[in-house]
């Protein structure tokens, strides 16, 4: 994985509107198989190429929530980072992610409520310049005053 800043914590007092953090990850067959095992979602569109060829996708695709998990990784590791608590997440899946795709997962600060420690984040995943997932998250960020 490649990202733009080290992992750790950005406290609510240091978060600014427009801050962006990201990571890039190539989704592998092993990732899909492990996600199927952990989630117990063994839908053949993810695991069986012959089956998947007969679907509208004409081949295997990654679980949507595997892709969404990359957003969680950016939030939990970079922005705001360690100590962040998820409050809500909306997701819209726009296109499939396939084994071998390099996914760019980005989050951008679009709102800050310092007194409640809340941060609103625009979330997106992109493959080859095309958005495959968009959404919005609300998280509670760590604070130097309370943590």
C-alpha angles and dihedrals in degrees: 000000000000124000138168102240139026120268120260137084137318107194121221089251090062101042116110134194111265096023110150130195128176148171133204123215134170109226109228135196087249091055090053093047092048092047090051090051096047096041095037087227101138097165104161092228085076100039112024116065094191091052093043092051088065094054130085087264093060091215144024121308134193120253110270090230091054087060091044088052089068088063088052089052092055092047095045097042106030119009110059086341133182113026095025117141120209114229101172143345131193120196136189118188110213104172139000125268113220132201107278096028117134107225122203108204114193136178125191129191110242100162140021130192102183096183091056094035089234125150125189114209132193106219129200142163120204132192119189091344093308123113110238097172134021132177149127132255133197114203139173110236126210118257131209087222097059110021 
